[in-house]
Amino acid sequence: MSLPRSAMNMMGFAVCCLCCDEPDISGSDRCRSCIKSHSRTRERLSKQAASKADRLSRELVTMLSDPVSHIDDSVHGKMMIHYATLIDRHQGTAPASTAEEMFEVYEKQKAKSEKSLIRDVANQNPWQDVELDAEQREDMLAKLSDGAPTNVASWDELLAQVEDFLEEGKE
């Protein structure tokens, strides 16, 4: 097995390198000819599809470049699973094989926080991760409003207040 060459990776054909039986020597004649061949193929496929063979070729290239999205394909699904497994192993992420491993993977993904440039860098609000208790919330609300918040005892009273506001707005 050869490690994927960057050119093959950029074209979406890393799996071809992973299935290659050539020794893992960067810049070998076979690597060059393979990269050149795949580049020519990608160029030809980027043109208008003229026949069914062209459309089939495009479909297969698309499958190779993103095998995970095509594992449910009725004809090529098993091979796409094999390709996806090869890529995952190379990237150091082996698929879970037991229910416990699947649960661990799920928990890790759930605990991972997604990075956001705006939220993590631009927002320098010191209160963004602070959980306020009820008393602190009431104090802040009192400071922001003209006085202490009025507690509404029931939905009927709340609806009556809304109706009053609406009536005032019509006048």
N, C-alpha and C positions, 0 to 999 in steps of 0.2 A: 504494500500500500504506500502510495506517495502522498505527501502533504499537499494540500491545495496550493496552487500557484496563485499569486494575487490577480493576474490577468483572468484566469479561469474563474476565480471567485467573483470578480467584478462582472463577468458575463453571466453569472448564475450557474456555472458548471463545476463548482467545487467537488461535487459528487463524482465527476469523471476522474479527477485526480485520486480521490479516495478509493476508487475501484481499479486504478491502474496497477499493473503488475511490474512496471518499470522501477528500477531502484530509485530511491528518493534523492536525486541529484538535480539541483536547480540549474536551469540553463542547458540541459542535455538536448541532443538533437531531437529526441522523441517529444520532449516538452515543447520545444519550439514549433515542431510540425503540428502538434496537436492544437496548440494555441492559435497558430495561423489558420488551420483548418476550421476551427470553431469560429474564429473571427469572420472568415469568408462566409460561413454558413449563416451567422447572425446578420451579416450585411444582406445576403440574398433574401433572408426571411423578413427583413424590414421593408421590403418592397411589397407592392400589391399582390395578394394571393391570386394566382391565375388558374389553379387547378385544385382538385381535392387533395392531391399529394402535398401541395404547398400548405393548405389549411391543416392537414394532419401533422406536417412537420412543425408548424408553428405551435400546435397544441402540445406536441411532445416536448419541444424546447421549453415551453411555459411550464410544463409539469416538472422537467428536470431542474429548472431554476428555482422552483418553490414546491418541493415534494410534499411538504406537510399539508398544503392546501388541497392535495389531490389523493389523499390516502383512501378516500371513499369511492374512488373510481372503480367501476366494476371490472374493467379489463386490466388496468395498470396499478391498481391499489396496492397489491402485495409488494410490487417492486418499489413503489413510492415509500412504503413503510420501511423497506430495507434501506433505501437511500437516506431517508430521514434519520434512521438509526445510526447509519455511518456518520452523518454530519454531526448528530448529537454526541456521539462518542468522541469524535475529533475535538469538539468544543468543550468536552469535559462534562457533559450533562447526559447521563444515561437515563433512559426512560424508567419509570417506576414499574416494578413487576408484581408487587404485592399490594394488598389493600392498605397496609400500614405505611408503605413507602409513598403511595398515592396521597394518603392523608397528610404525611409529613410535607410533601411537595406543596399541597394545597395550603397548609398552615404557613409555610415559608412565604408563599406568594401573597397570602392575605396580610401577613405582618409587614411586608415590604411596602414602604411608602413611596408613592410616585413622586418624582422630582418635578418641580414647577419653578421656572425661572422667576415668574412674578411672585408666587407665594413665598418661595424660599429666599430670594435675594432682594427683590424690590420692596417687599412688604416688611418694613422694620418696626411694625406695631408691637410694642412690648406685651400687649394683652392677647395676641393671637393664639397662644397655646395655654392661656390661663383659664381654669374652670372656676367661675365665681360661685360663691354660696348664695343662698336666698337673701341674706342680709345685705351683702355687697351689691347684689342686683337692685334691691330696693333703694339703697343709697344712691347708686348711679342714676336710677330712674328719677329719683327726687331731684337730683342736680340738673338733669336734662329737661325736666318738665317744670311747670310753674309751681308745683307743690307736690305733696304726697299723692301717690296714685290712688284713684278711687276704686274701691273694690265693688264689683258688680255681683250682687247676690244670686241672680238667676238669669237665664237666657231671656226671659220675658222683659226684664229690666234693660238688658243689653239691646234687645230689638227696639224697645221703646226709645232708647237714647239714639239709636241709628235713625229711627223715623223722625225724631226731633231734628237731627242734623240735616236730614234730607228736606224737611219742611223749611228750615231756615235758609237753605240754599236756593229754594224756589222763590223766595221773597225778594 
